[in-house]
Amino acid sequence: MRRLILTVLLSSFGLLSAHAQEANTRIASMPYSDCLAIIAETAQEMDEAPVRLVDNGDKTTVRINAEDGFVTVSCERNGDRMILTKSPVPEAAGMTAAR
């Protein structure tokens, strides 16, 4: 079930979201532990460790490389929510998301 939720969130980027803060951000309600499990499953499926940006017990934020940019996933214990933000790679910087 978690895999289905992540697939839908990433592919459609928002069909299951509760509301959007901005065009590339979606928020979904879910338990903190389920959100962490989604991060772990995604890392395993992609065979790449996510880059941990925040990890303090109440909030975990990671960046996952995608073909066309990055997806930042935040899991928040307070409020039981997942926040997904899609960010393109800045072409002007001469960077690519692929390694």
Z-matrix of the N, CA and C atoms (Angstrom, degrees):
N
C 1 1.445
C 2 1.529 1 111.41
N 3 1.357 2 116.18 1 -41.75
C 4 1.460 3 118.70 2 179.66
C 5 1.526 4 110.57 3 -63.23
N 6 1.326 5 117.02 4 -38.70
C 7 1.459 6 120.51 5 178.95
C 8 1.519 7 110.28 6 -61.28
N 9 1.313 8 117.00 7 -41.53
C 10 1.463 9 121.49 8 178.66
C 11 1.527 10 110.31 9 -62.70
N 12 1.316 11 116.43 10 -43.64
C 13 1.466 12 120.17 11 179.86
C 14 1.517 13 109.79 12 -61.49
N 15 1.333 14 117.63 13 -46.91
C 16 1.450 15 120.09 14 -179.46
C 17 1.525 16 111.04 15 -63.81
N 18 1.307 17 117.84 16 -42.80
C 19 1.458 18 121.33 17 179.57
C 20 1.516 19 110.59 18 -59.51
N 21 1.305 20 116.70 19 -46.00
C 22 1.460 21 120.01 20 -179.72
C 23 1.517 22 110.70 21 -66.16
N 24 1.327 23 117.45 22 -42.76
C 25 1.460 24 120.46 23 -179.45
C 26 1.521 25 111.71 24 -63.90
N 27 1.328 26 116.90 25 -43.18
C 28 1.455 27 119.24 26 -177.87
C 29 1.515 28 113.02 27 -76.63
N 30 1.337 29 117.36 28 -39.16
C 31 1.461 30 118.45 29 -176.52
C 32 1.523 31 112.76 30 -75.50
N 33 1.298 32 116.99 31 -45.96
C 34 1.462 33 118.95 32 179.22
C 35 1.511 34 111.07 33 -91.93
N 36 1.308 35 115.78 34 -15.08
C 37 1.457 36 124.49 35 179.44
C 38 1.505 37 111.84 36 49.88
N 39 1.337 38 114.70 37 54.87
C 40 1.438 39 116.12 38 169.62
C 41 1.505 40 118.41 39 143.16
N 42 1.309 41 120.47 40 -2.07
C 43 1.459 42 119.13 41 -178.51
C 44 1.521 43 112.87 42 -62.06
N 45 1.332 44 116.94 43 -30.97
C 46 1.463 45 119.74 44 179.98
C 47 1.522 46 112.91 45 -97.84
N 48 1.298 47 117.86 46 4.14
C 49 1.455 48 119.56 47 -174.49
C 50 1.519 49 111.78 48 -72.10
N 51 1.306 50 114.45 49 149.74
C 52 1.456 51 119.97 50 177.91
C 53 1.521 52 110.30 51 -75.67
N 54 1.321 53 116.37 52 -43.43
C 55 1.455 54 122.09 53 175.45
C 56 1.520 55 108.47 54 -165.66
N 57 1.295 56 117.02 55 166.62
C 58 1.463 57 120.91 56 -178.38
C 59 1.513 58 110.03 57 -114.86
N 60 1.320 59 116.42 58 137.52
C 61 1.450 60 120.74 59 173.76
C 62 1.522 61 109.81 60 -84.65
N 63 1.309 62 115.72 61 -35.58
C 64 1.454 63 121.82 62 178.40
C 65 1.516 64 107.38 63 -151.91
N 66 1.308 65 117.36 64 176.35
C 67 1.460 66 122.09 65 -173.28
C 68 1.524 67 113.27 66 -57.64
N 69 1.328 68 119.15 67 -35.37
C 70 1.456 69 121.28 68 -175.66
C 71 1.518 70 114.16 69 -107.08
N 72 1.301 71 118.04 70 17.49
C 73 1.465 72 122.27 71 179.03
C 74 1.521 73 109.81 72 -123.87
N 75 1.312 74 115.49 73 134.56
C 76 1.459 75 121.52 74 177.35
C 77 1.521 76 108.59 75 -131.45
N 78 1.327 77 115.54 76 146.59
C 79 1.460 78 122.13 77 -179.10
C 80 1.520 79 108.56 78 -124.87
N 81 1.333 80 115.90 79 132.70
C 82 1.457 81 121.21 80 177.42
C 83 1.523 82 108.77 81 -128.86
N 84 1.316 83 116.84 82 140.92
C 85 1.457 84 121.58 83 176.37
C 86 1.521 85 109.26 84 -81.57
N 87 1.332 86 115.87 85 129.42
C 88 1.461 87 121.27 86 175.21
C 89 1.516 88 109.15 87 -168.38
N 90 1.320 89 117.01 88 155.12
C 91 1.467 90 119.75 89 178.11
C 92 1.534 91 111.04 90 -61.58
N 93 1.313 92 115.51 91 147.25
C 94 1.462 93 122.88 92 179.95
C 95 1.523 94 111.37 93 -54.06
N 96 1.319 95 117.10 94 -44.13
C 97 1.466 96 120.91 95 -178.39
C 98 1.524 97 112.05 96 -64.30
N 99 1.325 98 117.87 97 -36.85
C 100 1.471 99 120.97 98 177.14
C 101 1.523 100 110.73 99 -66.70
N 102 1.313 101 116.56 100 -39.59
C 103 1.459 102 121.08 101 178.82
C 104 1.531 103 110.06 102 -63.13
N 105 1.336 104 117.31 103 -44.64
C 106 1.466 105 120.69 104 177.63
C 107 1.523 106 111.25 105 -62.33
N 108 1.322 107 116.35 106 -37.80
C 109 1.466 108 120.44 107 178.63
C 110 1.530 109 110.84 108 -64.79
N 111 1.310 110 117.28 109 -37.10
C 112 1.465 111 121.08 110 177.71
C 113 1.524 112 110.17 111 -63.94
N 114 1.318 113 117.30 112 -42.08
C 115 1.463 114 120.36 113 177.28
C 116 1.524 115 109.81 114 -59.99
N 117 1.328 116 116.78 115 -46.83
C 118 1.464 117 121.22 116 -178.95
C 119 1.526 118 111.92 117 -62.84
N 120 1.337 119 116.83 118 -43.74
C 121 1.463 120 120.84 119 179.46
C 122 1.522 121 111.28 120 -64.85
N 123 1.312 122 116.70 121 -39.62
C 124 1.458 123 121.08 122 179.99
C 125 1.525 124 110.29 123 -65.24
N 126 1.320 125 116.82 124 -44.00
C 127 1.465 126 120.94 125 178.73
C 128 1.524 127 110.39 126 -61.33
N 129 1.328 128 116.38 127 -40.75
C 130 1.464 129 120.44 128 179.38
C 131 1.529 130 111.06 129 -66.21
N 132 1.321 131 116.87 130 -44.67
C 133 1.463 132 120.84 131 -179.80
C 134 1.524 133 112.08 132 -64.57
N 135 1.323 134 116.41 133 -36.63
C 136 1.462 135 120.59 134 -178.78
C 137 1.527 136 111.70 135 -86.33
N 138 1.331 137 116.45 136 -8.19
C 139 1.462 138 123.16 137 -179.19
C 140 1.534 139 110.90 138 55.75
N 141 1.321 140 114.29 139 42.31
C 142 1.464 141 120.60 140 -179.90
C 143 1.524 142 108.73 141 -150.74
N 144 1.312 143 115.71 142 132.72
C 145 1.463 144 119.62 143 178.60
C 146 1.525 145 110.04 144 -73.87
N 147 1.332 146 117.49 145 133.46
C 148 1.458 147 119.45 146 176.16
C 149 1.528 148 110.06 147 -69.72
N 150 1.308 149 116.24 148 152.59
C 151 1.464 150 121.34 149 177.53
C 152 1.522 151 107.66 150 -84.49
N 153 1.330 152 117.11 151 118.11
C 154 1.464 153 121.23 152 -179.17
C 155 1.525 154 109.55 153 -80.88
N 156 1.321 155 114.83 154 122.68
C 157 1.458 156 120.95 155 179.10
C 158 1.516 157 111.66 156 -100.85
N 159 1.355 158 116.47 157 -37.26
C 160 1.464 159 123.36 158 177.86
C 161 1.521 160 107.27 159 -141.61
N 162 1.318 161 116.28 160 138.06
C 163 1.466 162 120.39 161 175.68
C 164 1.521 163 107.89 162 -157.72
N 165 1.348 164 115.98 163 89.07
C 166 1.458 165 119.10 164 -174.29
C 167 1.529 166 114.25 165 -124.17
N 168 1.323 167 117.82 166 15.32
C 169 1.458 168 120.47 167 179.10
C 170 1.515 169 114.16 168 93.91
N 171 1.321 170 117.10 169 -35.19
C 172 1.464 171 121.04 170 177.50
C 173 1.520 172 111.89 171 -103.67
N 174 1.329 173 115.67 172 -18.61
C 175 1.456 174 120.21 173 179.96
C 176 1.525 175 109.02 174 -148.09
N 177 1.311 176 115.51 175 134.79
C 178 1.457 177 121.90 176 174.63
C 179 1.514 178 107.23 177 -127.06
N 180 1.315 179 116.31 178 126.52
C 181 1.463 180 121.84 179 178.60
C 182 1.520 181 108.26 180 -127.80
N 183 1.335 182 115.15 181 129.18
C 184 1.459 183 120.82 182 178.77
C 185 1.520 184 109.43 183 -130.82
N 186 1.329 185 115.45 184 157.32
C 187 1.461 186 121.48 185 173.39
C 188 1.521 187 107.38 186 -113.75
N 189 1.326 188 115.59 187 131.09
C 190 1.454 189 121.84 188 179.46
C 191 1.521 190 107.62 189 -116.63
N 192 1.326 191 116.32 190 127.42
C 193 1.461 192 120.52 191 178.48
C 194 1.521 193 109.56 192 -72.56
N 195 1.325 194 115.78 193 138.19
C 196 1.459 195 122.52 194 175.94
C 197 1.526 196 107.31 195 -126.43
N 198 1.316 197 116.42 196 169.95
C 199 1.468 198 120.12 197 -177.77
C 200 1.525 199 112.65 198 -60.81
N 201 1.311 200 117.40 199 -35.54
C 202 1.458 201 120.87 200 -174.02
C 203 1.520 202 113.34 201 -113.39
N 204 1.322 203 117.59 202 17.25
C 205 1.454 204 120.63 203 179.77
C 206 1.509 205 111.29 204 155.16
N 207 1.313 206 115.25 205 -140.46
C 208 1.458 207 121.75 206 -178.18
C 209 1.516 208 109.72 207 -134.42
N 210 1.320 209 115.31 208 152.40
C 211 1.454 210 121.34 209 170.98
C 212 1.523 211 106.24 210 -120.71
N 213 1.326 212 115.92 211 126.13
C 214 1.447 213 120.68 212 175.87
C 215 1.521 214 107.20 213 -102.27
N 216 1.337 215 115.97 214 127.17
C 217 1.457 216 121.79 215 -179.49
C 218 1.520 217 107.98 216 -115.75
N 219 1.330 218 116.02 217 124.11
C 220 1.462 219 121.47 218 176.02
C 221 1.514 220 108.93 219 -115.92
N 222 1.316 221 115.83 220 129.75
C 223 1.462 222 122.32 221 174.68
C 224 1.521 223 107.31 222 -110.00
N 225 1.322 224 116.41 223 126.91
C 226 1.458 225 120.70 224 -178.59
C 227 1.518 226 110.61 225 -119.38
N 228 1.330 227 115.08 226 123.83
C 229 1.470 228 120.45 227 179.11
C 230 1.531 229 110.01 228 -67.52
N 231 1.326 230 116.92 229 -45.27
C 232 1.464 231 120.91 230 177.64
C 233 1.520 232 107.80 231 -76.18
N 234 1.291 233 116.16 232 115.53
C 235 1.462 234 120.74 233 -178.30
C 236 1.512 235 113.17 234 98.44
N 237 1.349 236 117.54 235 -9.42
C 238 1.466 237 121.78 236 179.32
C 239 1.519 238 111.52 237 43.32
N 240 1.322 239 115.56 238 69.77
C 241 1.459 240 117.35 239 -179.64
C 242 1.522 241 112.07 240 -143.35
N 243 1.336 242 112.99 241 157.17
C 244 1.459 243 122.39 242 174.38
C 245 1.526 244 107.06 243 -114.85
N 246 1.316 245 115.51 244 134.41
C 247 1.467 246 120.83 245 177.33
C 248 1.525 247 107.34 246 -119.30
N 249 1.318 248 116.33 247 122.40
C 250 1.458 249 122.44 248 178.49
C 251 1.525 250 108.40 249 -111.00
N 252 1.319 251 115.94 250 132.25
C 253 1.455 252 120.66 251 176.61
C 254 1.520 253 108.23 252 -129.70
N 255 1.311 254 115.81 253 125.29
C 256 1.465 255 121.85 254 178.81
C 257 1.525 256 107.83 255 -97.98
N 258 1.342 257 115.70 256 129.84
C 259 1.455 258 121.12 257 -179.56
C 260 1.517 259 109.25 258 -130.08
N 261 1.330 260 116.92 259 125.79
C 262 1.461 261 118.65 260 175.48
C 263 1.523 262 110.10 261 -74.32
N 264 1.323 263 116.55 262 157.80
C 265 1.454 264 120.77 263 174.17
C 266 1.523 265 107.20 264 -79.17
N 267 1.313 266 117.85 265 129.67
C 268 1.466 267 119.73 266 -179.76
C 269 1.529 268 110.78 267 -65.44
N 270 1.326 269 117.08 268 114.29
C 271 1.453 270 120.96 269 -179.84
C 272 1.535 271 111.29 270 -63.36
N 273 1.307 272 115.76 271 -34.19
C 274 1.458 273 119.23 272 -178.57
C 275 1.525 274 111.93 273 -63.73
N 276 1.329 275 116.43 274 -24.59
C 277 1.468 276 120.31 275 -179.47
C 278 1.522 277 111.24 276 -80.83
N 279 1.340 278 116.88 277 -8.26
C 280 1.459 279 120.21 278 -179.39
C 281 1.511 280 112.40 279 70.90
N 282 1.331 281 116.43 280 24.02
C 283 1.459 282 121.23 281 -177.99
C 284 1.525 283 109.89 282 -101.35
N 285 1.322 284 114.69 283 159.65
C 286 1.454 285 121.08 284 171.11
C 287 1.508 286 107.97 285 -134.61
N 288 1.318 287 116.72 286 154.19
C 289 1.464 288 120.61 287 179.07
C 290 1.518 289 110.59 288 -77.68
N 291 1.331 290 116.87 289 -31.88
C 292 1.457 291 120.60 290 -179.12
C 293 1.514 292 109.88 291 -69.43
N 294 1.320 293 114.80 292 147.03
C 295 1.467 294 119.38 293 -179.56
C 296 1.489 295 111.06 294 -92.38
